[in-house]
Amino acid sequence: MLLAAVVSASLGTSCSAGDLRVAVQKTGTFAWELAVIRAHSLDKQANLSVQVFELASPEAGKIALRSGNADIVVTDWLWVSRERKLGAQLTFYPYSSALGAVMVPASSPIRTLADLKGRKLAVAGGPIDKNWLLLLAWLKQDGIDLKSDATIAYGAPPLLAAKMLGGEMDATVNYWNFCASLEAKGFRRVAGIEDLLPKLGAKGRTAMLGYVFDEKWANANQDKVARFIAMTRKAKEILATSDAEWEKIAPLTGAPDAATLRAYRDRYREGIPRRQVADEEADARVLYRVLAQIGGHELVGPAPELVSGTFYHAIPGG
């Protein structure tokens, strides 16, 4: 059916018209929300039975969605827009604005992003990672091209975090949770990628990640989708206001100590979307152009502009 590395678990207790199949990265933050949903019976309150497929990677989630084995996954609007241009009628609803950051050791002489010139820089996710491309675009406005002005090592986020801890690199551009972990170990944030967005044309923190689902399915299940979003909003609000809840989900986060858990908590809370979908979409259009210009066809495929319909608007209060 799905992939070999799939574990299925149901949040609800019975099959009904409220059934939802959700593909979740086992170590991802969406799994934290689902644990809160289960603990507080938010699924039952929403009259939903949520079947969860735990996957090994975000790419596996995309495959599950496209093959019809999942109703909802979490991924970014870059992929949704690209898939729509290729004919797949997928759509996106904001999930998180948490982005990566540029991290350095506490004693590093690097104080500004311009100081990255001539340094050894560890970049998570590869040459078309959106955190990296946004940083490149920001610095290019000041005439700095890090691709030629710095020594770049691409790699997996945990590997690069380990290299930073081992003193092998001068700075890293990594995903937000790995940056939070480094922060808890005394590393310093030179800048969060979200801090760069205004200079690139965005008017606020922009949710790059979202709940993604098939548009035709959503149109046929508008009430179910609305109940799902309302349920996840409640879970986010619990995580936004209750420190005790973080103690309960601590094992899921993998945080090795209290300092790391606090860093995860604080950065997660900062990333909870608070804006109207129309505002999110407007900023996404601006940032999409920036990313398309610097990332090219390899990143966005045949869609130089954010494709119409990428954002889902049929949610009350959204």
SERO-843248 format. One line per 5 residues: their letters; for each residue x, y, z of N, C-alpha, C, CB. Coordinates in steps of 0.02 Angstrom, whole numbers, plus 50000, padded with zeros to 5 digits. Glycine has a CB too. Layout:
% residues N
a> X:Y:Z:X:Y:Z:X:Y:Z:X:Y:Z ~ ...
***
This chain:
% residues 318
mllaa> 50042:49940:50000:50000:50000:50000:50043:50062:50000:49953:50000:50061 ~ 50063:50087:50058:50103:50148:50061:50175:50131:50048:50094:50184:50129 ~ 50217:50137:50099:50287:50120:50093:50303:50070:50149:50333:50183:50097 ~ 50361:50041:50145:50379:49990:50194:50381:50017:50265:50446:49959:50177 ~ 50407:50078:50271:50417:50107:50339:50357:50147:50360:50480:50151:50340
vvsas> 50300:50116:50364:50238:50150:50384:50210:50117:50446:50186:50149:50326 ~ 50191:50157:50494:50157:50133:50553:50089:50167:50555:50198:50145:50619 ~ 50037:50129:50561:49970:50158:50562:49942:50157:50632:49924:50120:50514 ~ 49912:50213:50652:49879:50217:50717:49818:50262:50709:49927:50245:50772 ~ 49765:50247:50745:49704:50287:50740:49694:50328:50803:49643:50242:50727
lgtsc> 49679:50393:50793:49663:50435:50850:49591:50424:50871:49675:50509:50833 ~ 49548:50408:50824:49478:50397:50840:49465:50324:50856:49433:50420:50782 ~ 49404:50308:50869:49388:50240:50890:49340:50205:50842:49359:50240:50959 ~ 49314:50240:50793:49267:50207:50749:49271:50237:50679:49195:50214:50776 ~ 49249:50199:50630:49248:50223:50562:49183:50261:50550:49256:50165:50512
sagdl> 49188:50318:50516:49129:50359:50504:49143:50406:50447:49109:50398:50568 ~ 49094:50449:50433:49103:50499:50380:49157:50549:50400:49038:50536:50366 ~ 49178:50547:50463:49230:50592:50486:49300:50564:50480:49217:50611:50556 ~ 49309:50508:50445:49375:50478:50438:49422:50523:50399:49369:50410:50403 ~ 49484:50528:50423:49537:50564:50390:49601:50523:50392:49548:50634:50422
rvavq> 49637:50522:50337:49702:50487:50335:49757:50540:50331:49705:50437:50275 ~ 49799:50541:50381:49851:50592:50385:49920:50558:50384:49842:50635:50449 ~ 49962:50579:50339:50031:50553:50335:50077:50602:50372:50054:50544:50260 ~ 50114:50576:50420:50154:50618:50465:50225:50593:50469:50122:50619:50536 ~ 50273:50639:50464:50342:50620:50477:50349:50603:50551:50392:50676:50455
ktgtf> 50376:50545:50566:50376:50520:50635:50410:50569:50683:50411:50453:50638 ~ 50462:50603:50661:50499:50649:50705:50479:50721:50695:50573:50641:50693 ~ 50426:50734:50657:50406:50803:50641:50362:50834:50694:50371:50805:50576 ~ 50354:50900:50690:50314:50936:50740:50240:50920:50735:50325:51010:50732 ~ 50216:50899:50677:50145:50882:50671:50128:50823:50717:50128:50864:50598
awela> 50177:50779:50727:50166:50723:50774:50155:50749:50845:50226:50675:50772 ~ 50187:50805:50862:50176:50834:50929:50103:50857:50935:50224:50894:50941 ~ 50078:50890:50883:50009:50914:50885:49960:50856:50890:49994:50956:50823 ~ 49974:50803:50853:49928:50746:50854:49927:50714:50923:49949:50694:50802 ~ 49983:50715:50958:49984:50689:51027:49940:50731:51073:50056:50687:51054
virah> 49940:50796:51063:49898:50841:51103:49824:50829:51085:49917:50915:51090 ~ 49811:50820:51022:49742:50806:50999:49717:50742:51033:49739:50798:50923 ~ 49758:50691:51035:49738:50627:51066:49727:50636:51140:49791:50573:51053 ~ 49774:50670:51173:49771:50677:51246:49710:50716:51269:49834:50712:51272 ~ 49688:50764:51229:49631:50807:51248:49566:50789:51212:49648:50880:51233
sldkq> 49568:50732:51176:49508:50708:51140:49480:50760:51092:49454:50687:51190 ~ 49524:50800:51063:49501:50852:51017:49472:50821:50953:49559:50899:50999 ~ 49496:50761:50935:49470:50727:50876:49397:50707:50888:49512:50665:50860 ~ 49382:50682:50948:49313:50662:50964:49268:50724:50966:49311:50625:51031 ~ 49294:50779:50994:49255:50840:50995:49239:50865:50925:49292:50894:51034
anlsv> 49285:50853:50878:49275:50874:50809:49237:50822:50768:49342:50889:50777 ~ 49219:50766:50800:49186:50710:50766:49227:50686:50707:49116:50732:50742 ~ 49292:50676:50721:49338:50652:50670:49373:50589:50695:49390:50706:50652 ~ 49384:50543:50651:49425:50484:50664:49487:50490:50621:49386:50417:50651 ~ 49543:50505:50652:49604:50520:50615:49650:50459:50613:49641:50580:50646
qvfel> 49661:50433:50554:49707:50377:50545:49775:50406:50527:49682:50327:50490 ~ 49825:50391:50567:49892:50420:50559:49940:50370:50529:49918:50446:50626 ~ 49973:50389:50474:50026:50349:50445:50093:50383:50460:50015:50340:50368 ~ 50135:50350:50498:50200:50379:50515:50250:50360:50461:50225:50354:50585 ~ 50282:50412:50433:50327:50402:50377:50398:50424:50396:50303:50441:50316
aspea> 50445:50400:50357:50515:50412:50374:50540:50480:50350:50558:50359:50344 ~ 50506:50511:50302:50530:50573:50273:50474:50614:50243:50583:50559:50220 ~ 50485:50680:50233:50433:50721:50199:50418:50696:50129:50456:50793:50196 ~ 50469:50671:50094:50458:50647:50026:50409:50588:50025:50524:50626:49993 ~ 50412:50546:50076:50366:50489:50080:50294:50514:50088:50384:50443:50139
gkial> 50286:50570:50124:50219:50598:50132:50191:50623:50066:50221:50655:50182 ~ 50234:50655:50026:50212:50678:49960:50189:50620:49916:50269:50717:49925 ~ 50227:50565:49919:50210:50506:49880:50142:50478:49903:50265:50452:49885 ~ 50133:50476:49969:50070:50450:49996:50011:50491:49974:50073:50448:50072 ~ 50018:50557:49973:49964:50601:49952:49950:50593:49877:49982:50674:49966
rsgna> 50002:50593:49837:49993:50590:49764:49965:50522:49742:50059:50604:49728 ~ 49980:50471:49781:49956:50404:49763:49887:50390:49790:50004:50351:49788 ~ 49858:50437:49828:49791:50429:49855:49789:50389:49919:49749:50396:49805 ~ 49846:50377:49951:49848:50339:50013:49844:50382:50075:49911:50298:50015 ~ 49843:50448:50067:49835:50494:50123:49792:50553:50099:49904:50519:50150
divvt> 49754:50581:50146:49712:50639:50130:49750:50705:50142:49648:50638:50171 ~ 49792:50706:50194:49826:50767:50214:49898:50753:50233:49789:50800:50274 ~ 49943:50796:50210:50014:50794:50231:50035:50866:50247:50060:50763:50175 ~ 50094:50873:50276:50122:50939:50288:50183:50948:50243:50142:50948:50363 ~ 50180:51000:50201:50237:51016:50158:50231:51089:50138:50239:50969:50095
dwlwv> 50273:51112:50091:50275:51184:50076:50237:51203:50013:50346:51208:50070 ~ 50223:51269:50007:50185:51293:49949:50226:51293:49885:50158:51362:49963 ~ 50291:51290:49890:50332:51284:49829:50314:51219:49792:50408:51284:49847 ~ 50310:51165:49828:50294:51101:49798:50222:51100:49772:50304:51043:49847 ~ 50176:51129:49811:50106:51130:49791:50098:51168:49725:50062:51162:49846
srerk> 50129:51227:49721:50124:51266:49660:50153:51229:49600:50160:51333:49669 ~ 50211:51198:49611:50243:51160:49556:50197:51103:49533:50311:51131:49580 ~ 50168:51067:49581:50124:51011:49563:50061:51035:49527:50104:50972:49625 ~ 50034:51093:49548:49975:51120:49514:49992:51138:49441:49949:51183:49551 ~ 50050:51166:49431:50071:51183:49362:50076:51120:49319:50139:51220:49363
lgaql> 50093:51064:49351:50100:51001:49315:50034:50963:49310:50152:50957:49349 ~ 49980:50992:49339:49914:50963:49330:49882:50933:49392:49918:50911:49280 ~ 49918:50928:49447:49890:50900:49509:49855:50956:49547:49945:50866:49552 ~ 49792:50949:49561:49753:51002:49594:49759:50997:49670:49679:50997:49573 ~ 49819:51010:49694:49831:51012:49766:49822:51082:49792:49901:50985:49783
tfypy> 49811:51089:49858:49802:51155:49887:49830:51155:49958:49727:51176:49887 ~ 49842:51214:49986:49884:51224:50045:49849:51269:50096:49952:51254:50026 ~ 49853:51249:50160:49828:51292:50214:49883:51301:50266:49763:51262:50246 ~ 49899:51363:50287:49957:51376:50329:49960:51334:50393:49959:51448:50348 ~ 50019:51307:50406:50033:51266:50465:50085:51297:50511:50055:51197:50444
ssalg> 50140:51323:50482:50193:51351:50524:50236:51400:50484:50237:51295:50553 ~ 50256:51454:50519:50302:51502:50489:50372:51494:50517:50278:51574:50501 ~ 50384:51441:50555:50451:51429:50583:50499:51413:50526:50449:51372:50636 ~ 50553:51451:50522:50604:51440:50472:50671:51428:50507:50609:51501:50423 ~ 50722:51419:50467:50788:51406:50495:50822:51470:50519:50831:51373:50444
avmvp> 50886:51463:50533:50924:51520:50558:50998:51510:50540:50915:51528:50635 ~ 51036:51563:50546:51109:51560:50541:51136:51558:50612:51138:51621:50500 ~ 51171:51504:50628:51196:51493:50695:51273:51491:50695:51168:51427:50724 ~ 51302:51519:50749:51375:51518:50758:51390:51502:50831:51406:51588:50737 ~ 51452:51480:50845:51471:51471:50915:51467:51537:50953:51542:51441:50920
asspi> 51456:51533:51018:51449:51593:51058:51508:51640:51053:51438:51575:51130 ~ 51569:51613:51046:51630:51653:51044:51649:51675:50974:51686:51615:51075 ~ 51608:51659:50924:51625:51674:50855:51631:51749:50842:51574:51645:50808 ~ 51679:51771:50801:51683:51841:50782:51629:51862:50732:51750:51855:50752 ~ 51592:51814:50706:51538:51828:50658:51481:51862:50695:51513:51763:50622
rtlad> 51467:51924:50677:51414:51962:50710:51356:51980:50662:51442:52026:50739 ~ 51371:51987:50599:51321:52004:50549:51324:51953:50493:51331:52075:50522 ~ 51273:51952:50451:51273:51905:50395:51329:51920:50345:51205:51908:50359 ~ 51348:51983:50339:51403:52001:50295:51468:51968:50318:51412:52077:50291 ~ 51474:51954:50382:51534:51922:50409:51542:51850:50387:51534:51926:50484
lkgrk> 51492:51822:50354:51497:51753:50329:51544:51747:50270:51428:51727:50309 ~ 51562:51803:50239:51609:51802:50183:51675:51771:50206:51621:51874:50156 ~ 51699:51724:50165:51764:51693:50179:51762:51639:50231:51811:51745:50199 ~ 51703:51622:50256:51696:51573:50310:51676:51504:50282:51645:51597:50361 ~ 51684:51454:50325:51660:51387:50309:51588:51381:50335:51706:51331:50342
lavag> 51542:51368:50288:51471:51372:50303:51437:51305:50289:51438:51428:50263 ~ 51403:51277:50339:51366:51214:50331:51293:51229:50316:51372:51171:50395 ~ 51269:51205:50259:51202:51221:50235:51160:51157:50232:51204:51254:50165 ~ 51108:51155:50272:51064:51096:50275:51017:51095:50216:51024:51095:50341 ~ 51006:51035:50190:50953:51026:50140:50974:51031:50067:50901:51075:50152
gpidk> 51035:51055:50054:51058:51057:49985:51054:51126:49953:51018:51010:49944 ~ 51078:51132:49892:51085:51198:49859:51020:51232:49841:51125:51190:49797 ~ 50963:51197:49842:50900:51231:49828:50854:51231:49889:50864:51198:49768 ~ 50883:51223:49949:50844:51230:50010:50820:51301:50017:50885:51208:50072 ~ 50757:51311:50037:50728:51378:50038:50761:51425:50089:50655:51375:50051
nwlll> 50783:51398:50146:50819:51441:50194:50882:51470:50163:50837:51400:50258 ~ 50919:51427:50130:50982:51447:50097:50969:51497:50042:51018:51385:50070 ~ 50919:51484:50000:50905:51529:49944:50882:51598:49968:50852:51498:49899 ~ 50842:51599:50021:50820:51664:50048:50879:51703:50076:50767:51654:50103 ~ 50926:51668:50109:50987:51701:50133:51028:51728:50075:51029:51652:50176
lawlk> 51036:51687:50023:51073:51710:49964:51042:51772:49934:51077:51654:49912 ~ 50976:51771:49926:50941:51828:49896:50949:51891:49938:50866:51811:49887 ~ 50945:51883:50004:50953:51940:50049:51022:51971:50043:50940:51919:50122 ~ 51074:51929:50043:51143:51954:50040:51160:51982:49971:51191:51899:50058 ~ 51129:51955:49919:51143:51980:49851:51122:52053:49843:51107:51938:49798
qdgid> 51073:52074:49883:51053:52145:49880:51109:52190:49905:50990:52156:49922 ~ 51155:52162:49943:51213:52200:49967:51277:52182:49929:51223:52188:50041 ~ 51268:52148:49873:51325:52132:49830:51366:52073:49853:51368:52190:49824 ~ 51339:52030:49897:51376:51973:49922:51347:51909:49894:51375:51971:50000 ~ 51389:51867:49864:51367:51803:49837:51403:51748:49876:51382:51797:49761
lksda> 51369:51720:49925:51401:51670:49968:51422:51607:49931:51355:51652:50025 ~ 51390:51593:49874:51410:51533:49837:51482:51537:49813:51363:51523:49777 ~ 51506:51598:49802:51575:51607:49782:51618:51640:49835:51578:51648:49719 ~ 51585:51673:49884:51622:51710:49935:51632:51670:50000:51587:51774:49951 ~ 51608:51607:50002:51617:51566:50061:51629:51494:50040:51554:51571:50108
tiayg> 51653:51453:50086:51662:51381:50073:51600:51345:50099:51728:51354:50108 ~ 51563:51315:50053:51498:51286:50070:51502:51210:50074:51445:51307:50019 ~ 51474:51182:50128:51465:51110:50135:51391:51096:50145:51508:51082:50196 ~ 51361:51059:50097:51291:51040:50103:51287:50972:50137:51258:51037:50033 ~ 51231:50961:50172:51223:50896:50205:51157:50891:50242:51279:50884:50251
appll> 51147:50833:50274:51087:50822:50313:51090:50863:50377:51080:50746:50330 ~ 51032:50888:50400:51030:50932:50459:51066:50904:50520:50960:50946:50476 ~ 51054:50841:50541:51088:50817:50601:51164:50812:50593:51060:50750:50621 ~ 51186:50793:50533:51258:50788:50521:51291:50856:50527:51271:50759:50451 ~ 51259:50908:50499:51289:50974:50500:51287:51005:50570:51253:51020:50451
aakml> 51234:50988:50608:51232:51011:50677:51290:50980:50716:51165:50992:50710 ~ 51304:50916:50703:51360:50883:50736:51427:50914:50717:51361:50808:50719 ~ 51433:50933:50653:51495:50966:50631:51505:51033:50666:51494:50976:50555 ~ 51450:51068:50677:51455:51131:50715:51477:51119:50786:51387:51168:50714 ~ 51448:51069:50818:51467:51052:50886:51540:51030:50891:51421:50998:50914
ggemd> 51564:51000:50837:51634:50977:50835:51683:51031:50814:51640:50919:50789 ~ 51658:51091:50800:51702:51146:50781:51730:51142:50711:51759:51148:50829 ~ 51698:51102:50667:51724:51094:50599:51703:51150:50552:51700:51028:50571 ~ 51650:51186:50569:51624:51238:50526:51618:51303:50564:51556:51218:50496 ~ 51619:51359:50528:51614:51425:50560:51542:51444:50575:51646:51477:50517
atvny> 51496:51422:50533:51426:51441:50540:51383:51389:50504:51412:51513:50512 ~ 51319:51388:50521:51273:51342:50487:51208:51377:50472:51261:51279:50529 ~ 51178:51358:50416:51109:51375:50400:51070:51310:50405:51101:51409:50327 ~ 51030:51304:50458:50998:51239:50471:50924:51249:50485:51032:51204:50530 ~ 50887:51194:50488:50816:51197:50501:50803:51220:50573:50783:51128:50489
wnfca> 50743:51246:50585:50731:51281:50648:50741:51238:50710:50662:51309:50648 ~ 50721:51174:50706:50726:51132:50766:50799:51115:50782:50687:51068:50756 ~ 50841:51107:50731:50912:51095:50742:50946:51158:50768:50946:51071:50677 ~ 50923:51215:50744:50949:51279:50769:50929:51289:50842:50923:51337:50727 ~ 50868:51269:50860:50846:51274:50929:50889:51230:50974:50772:51255:50936
sleak> 50906:51171:50949:50949:51126:50988:51018:51156:50998:50954:51058:50953 ~ 51046:51187:50946:51111:51220:50952:51106:51279:51000:51136:51244:50884 ~ 51051:51315:50996:51040:51372:51040:51041:51351:51113:50973:51406:51023 ~ 51011:51293:51128:51010:51268:51196:51079:51248:51220:50963:51209:51201 ~ 51124:51235:51173:51193:51217:51190:51239:51277:51191:51220:51165:51141
gfrrv> 51211:51338:51188:51250:51398:51194:51269:51432:51129:51311:51383:51230 ~ 51248:51404:51072:51263:51436:51008:51220:51500:51000:51250:51387:50949 ~ 51242:51543:50957:51211:51609:50949:51179:51615:50881:51263:51664:50960 ~ 51119:51645:50879:51085:51658:50816:51111:51725:50787:51007:51661:50826 ~ 51140:51722:50728:51158:51784:50694:51095:51815:50665:51210:51770:50638
agied> 51052:51773:50638:50987:51797:50611:50942:51737:50599:50997:51837:50546 ~ 50878:51746:50612:50828:51698:50590:50810:51714:50518:50765:51699:50636 ~ 50796:51663:50479:50778:51675:50409:50715:51717:50404:50768:51607:50371 ~ 50669:51711:50453:50609:51752:50452:50625:51826:50458:50561:51731:50508 ~ 50684:51842:50489:50704:51912:50496:50722:51944:50429:50763:51918:50544
llpkl> 50736:51902:50379:50759:51926:50314:50701:51942:50267:50803:51875:50281 ~ 50641:51917:50283:50586:51921:50236:50563:51992:50219:50528:51883:50264 ~ 50561:52039:50267:50539:52107:50249:50582:52139:50194:50540:52151:50310 ~ 50647:52130:50197:50691:52158:50146:50680:52126:50078:50764:52151:50168 ~ 50651:52066:50078:50637:52031:50016:50566:52045:49991:50646:51956:50025
gakgr> 50529:52086:50028:50463:52108:50005:50404:52083:50043:50455:52088:49936 ~ 50413:52037:50090:50357:52012:50129:50337:52062:50183:50375:51944:50161 ~ 50274:52061:50201:50248:52109:50251:50244:52079:50321:50180:52134:50230 ~ 50256:52014:50327:50252:51982:50393:50284:51914:50391:50180:51977:50416 ~ 50284:51880:50449:50307:51810:50452:50264:51768:50406:50306:51782:50525
tamlg> 50294:51732:50362:50258:51696:50311:50261:51621:50323:50285:51713:50241 ~ 50204:51589:50324:50201:51516:50334:50223:51481:50270:50129:51494:50355 ~ 50281:51450:50272:50306:51413:50214:50278:51342:50214:50382:51411:50214 ~ 50265:51314:50274:50237:51247:50280:50162:51250:50291:50271:51209:50337 ~ 50127:51201:50264:50055:51200:50272:50027:51129:50267:50022:51244:50221
yvfde> 49963:51123:50286:49926:51062:50274:49909:51061:50199:49861:51058:50319 ~ 49924:51006:50167:49914:51001:50094:49868:50943:50079:49982:50993:50057 ~ 49820:50956:50034:49771:50905:50016:49746:50918:49946:49712:50904:50067 ~ 49711:50869:49920:49683:50874:49852:49623:50922:49852:49663:50804:49825 ~ 49622:50968:49804:49570:51019:49802:49501:50988:49789:49586:51070:49748
kwana> 49497:50940:49744:49433:50908:49730:49407:50873:49792:49440:50858:49671 ~ 49451:50837:49827:49431:50804:49889:49407:50855:49941:49490:50762:49918 ~ 49444:50911:49947:49426:50963:49995:49358:50994:49979:49480:51018:49997 ~ 49345:51006:49915:49281:51035:49895:49223:50989:49912:49281:51051:49820 ~ 49236:50924:49910:49183:50875:49926:49178:50863:50001:49197:50810:49890
nqdkv> 49227:50887:50038:49229:50875:50111:49244:50940:50149:49281:50822:50127 ~ 49212:50995:50129:49229:51060:50159:49218:51061:50235:49187:51115:50127 ~ 49164:51031:50258:49151:51032:50330:49202:50991:50368:49080:51005:50344 ~ 49222:50934:50339:49272:50892:50371:49340:50929:50375:49280:50826:50331 ~ 49358:50962:50321:49421:51000:50320:49419:51056:50372:49436:51028:50249
arfia> 49361:51091:50375:49354:51145:50423:49360:51120:50495:49286:51181:50413 ~ 49330:51061:50509:49335:51033:50576:49407:51011:50592:49288:50973:50583 ~ 49441:50986:50541:49511:50967:50551:49554:51028:50568:49539:50933:50487 ~ 49546:51082:50531:49585:51143:50544:49568:51172:50613:49571:51196:50489 ~ 49504:51172:50630:49484:51197:50696:49515:51154:50752:49407:51198:50703
mtrka> 49518:51090:50741:49547:51043:50789:49622:51057:50799:49537:50971:50767 ~ 49657:51067:50744:49729:51080:50749:49743:51149:50779:49762:51074:50680 ~ 49698:51197:50766:49706:51262:50798:49702:51257:50874:49653:51311:50772 ~ 49656:51215:50897:49649:51205:50969:49712:51173:50998:49588:51161:50985 ~ 49740:51125:50961:49802:51093:50984:49859:51144:50987:49821:51035:50938
keila> 49864:51186:50937:49916:51238:50936:49907:51286:50995:49914:51277:50870 ~ 49845:51303:51010:49833:51350:51065:49853:51320:51132:49760:51371:51066 ~ 49842:51255:51139:49863:51221:51201:49939:51224:51206:49838:51148:51202 ~ 49974:51210:51151:50047:51212:51151:50074:51283:51158:50074:51181:51087 ~ 50033:51332:51138:50054:51402:51144:50048:51428:51214:50013:51445:51097
tsdae> 50005:51398:51255:49989:51427:51320:50008:51383:51380:49916:51442:51323 ~ 50020:51319:51368:50032:51273:51424:50103:51246:51423:49982:51214:51422 ~ 50143:51267:51471:50211:51239:51477:50208:51167:51500:50253:51281:51527 ~ 50157:51150:51540:50150:51081:51565:50139:51032:51507:50091:51077:51614 ~ 50105:51056:51455:50093:51012:51397:50159:50992:51364:50047:51046:51346
wekia> 50206:51037:51364:50272:51022:51335:50309:50969:51374:50314:51085:51330 ~ 50299:50968:51439:50329:50915:51479:50300:50847:51460:50318:50928:51555 ~ 50235:50847:51444:50202:50784:51426:50226:50757:51359:50127:50794:51424 ~ 50238:50802:51311:50259:50779:51244:50335:50777:51237:50229:50824:51190 ~ 50371:50792:51290:50445:50794:51287:50476:50732:51255:50473:50803:51356
pltga> 50452:50671:51271:50483:50612:51239:50476:50612:51163:50452:50549:51267 ~ 50421:50639:51138:50410:50641:51066:50458:50689:51031:50339:50662:51051 ~ 50478:50742:51065:50520:50793:51034:50592:50770:51027:50517:50857:51074 ~ 50611:50721:51067:50681:50699:51066:50728:50746:51103:50704:50692:50996 ~ 50701:50795:51138:50743:50843:51174:50782:50807:51229:50700:50901:51204
pdaat> 50848:50813:51230:50888:50776:51279:50890:50809:51348:50958:50769:51254 ~ 50867:50872:51352:50870:50907:51415:50817:50962:51416:50941:50936:51428 ~ 50809:50993:51475:50757:51045:51484:50771:51106:51442:50752:51064:51557 ~ 50834:51124:51433:50852:51184:51394:50831:51175:51321:50927:51198:51398 ~ 50843:51116:51293:50824:51103:51224:50748:51103:51216:50852:51035:51200
lrayr> 50713:51074:51264:50640:51073:51261:50613:51144:51263:50611:51032:51320 ~ 50642:51187:51305:50620:51258:51308:50632:51292:51241:50656:51296:51364 ~ 50689:51278:51210:50705:51309:51145:50656:51286:51092:50776:51292:51124 ~ 50640:51220:51091:50590:51195:51045:50523:51230:51057:50582:51118:51053 ~ 50503:51234:51120:50439:51265:51138:50435:51337:51113:50430:51263:51214
dryre> 50486:51376:51128:50485:51447:51111:50484:51459:51036:50544:51483:51143 ~ 50525:51422:51000:50529:51431:50927:50466:51404:50893:50590:51395:50898 ~ 50438:51349:50919:50375:51324:50892:50320:51376:50900:50354:51258:50927 ~ 50316:51405:50959:50264:51455:50973:50270:51515:50927:50267:51477:51045 ~ 50331:51537:50913:50341:51593:50868:50315:51578:50798:50415:51612:50865
giprr> 50316:51514:50780:50297:51495:50712:50223:51481:50702:50335:51435:50693 ~ 50182:51488:50754:50110:51476:50745:50080:51532:50703:50074:51472:50814 ~ 50050:51517:50646:50021:51569:50603:49964:51606:50637:49996:51539:50537 ~ 49964:51672:50631:49912:51713:50662:49878:51758:50611:49942:51755:50717 ~ 49897:51754:50548:49872:51801:50498:49817:51770:50455:49929:51825:50453
qvade> 49781:51813:50420:49731:51790:50372:49766:51755:50313:49688:51849:50348 ~ 49732:51706:50284:49760:51669:50228:49776:51715:50169:49712:51614:50206 ~ 49734:51766:50158:49747:51812:50102:49813:51848:50111:49689:51864:50097 ~ 49830:51866:50173:49894:51899:50186:49952:51851:50177:49895:51928:50257 ~ 49942:51789:50199:49993:51738:50189:50007:51727:50114:49972:51672:50222
eadar> 49953:51723:50076:49960:51711:50004:49995:51769:49969:49892:51699:49972 ~ 49979:51830:49989:50010:51889:49958:50086:51888:49969:49979:51954:49987 ~ 50107:51872:50030:50179:51868:50043:50211:51809:50009:50191:51864:50118 ~ 50174:51753:50004:50200:51694:49970:50214:51710:49896:50151:51636:49977 ~ 50170:51750:49866:50180:51768:49795:50245:51807:49786:50121:51809:49770
vlyrv> 50257:51853:49833:50318:51893:49829:50380:51849:49838:50317:51950:49882 ~ 50379:51807:49890:50437:51765:49905:50446:51711:49853:50428:51733:49974 ~ 50392:51688:49823:50398:51638:49770:50439:51666:49712:50328:51617:49745 ~ 50426:51729:49694:50464:51760:49639:50538:51764:49657:50437:51831:49624 ~ 50552:51782:49719:50622:51785:49741:50655:51716:49735:50627:51811:49814
laqig> 50621:51666:49761:50648:51598:49760:50654:51571:49689:50604:51552:49802 ~ 50604:51586:49646:50606:51563:49577:50665:51594:49540:50540:51580:49541 ~ 50678:51658:49554:50733:51692:49520:50801:51663:49538:50732:51766:49536 ~ 50809:51646:49601:50875:51622:49623:50881:51546:49620:50888:51646:49694 ~ 50824:51511:49628:50826:51438:49627:50815:51408:49558:50775:51411:49674
ghelv> 50782:51446:49515:50773:51425:49446:50727:51365:49436:50838:51409:49416 ~ 50731:51335:49378:50687:51280:49358:50693:51220:49404:50701:51260:49287 ~ 50752:51208:49431:50763:51150:49475:50718:51155:49537:50836:51145:49495 ~ 50705:51216:49559:50664:51226:49619:50589:51229:49603:50685:51289:49654 ~ 50570:51268:49554:50499:51282:49543:50470:51249:49481:50488:51356:49538
gpape> 50513:51215:49443:50488:51183:49383:50464:51235:49332:50431:51136:49400 ~ 50409:51221:49297:50386:51266:49244:50344:51325:49268:50346:51227:49194 ~ 50342:51338:49334:50298:51390:49361:50339:51448:49390:50253:51361:49416 ~ 50351:51501:49351:50389:51558:49375:50352:51600:49426:50409:51602:49318 ~ 50285:51592:49429:50243:51628:49478:50204:51576:49519:50195:51678:49442
lvsgt> 50185:51596:49580:50142:51552:49620:50077:51540:49582:50128:51585:49691 ~ 50061:51477:49572:50003:51459:49531:49938:51473:49569:50007:51384:49511 ~ 49890:51502:49534:49824:51517:49564:49793:51454:49593:49777:51547:49511 ~ 49763:51461:49653:49732:51405:49686:49777:51368:49734:49707:51357:49635 ~ 49841:51389:49738:49888:51356:49783:49864:51360:49855:49958:51387:49777
fyhai> 49835:51417:49875:49811:51426:49943:49736:51410:49948:49824:51497:49968 ~ 49718:51376:50001:49649:51356:50014:49615:51409:50057:49645:51287:50048 ~ 49558:51435:50036:49526:51491:50070:49459:51475:50103:49515:51546:50021 ~ 49435:51413:50095:49367:51397:50118:49364:51375:50191:49338:51342:50074 ~ 49400:51412:50235:49399:51397:50306:49368:51456:50344:49470:51381:50332
pgg> 49317:51444:50384:49288:51500:50423:49340:51532:50468:49228:51475:50466 ~ 49343:51598:50466:49391:51635:50508:49461:51635:50481:49391:51606:50575 ~ 49472:51606:50421:49539:51602:50393:49554:51659:50346:49548:51538:50358
***
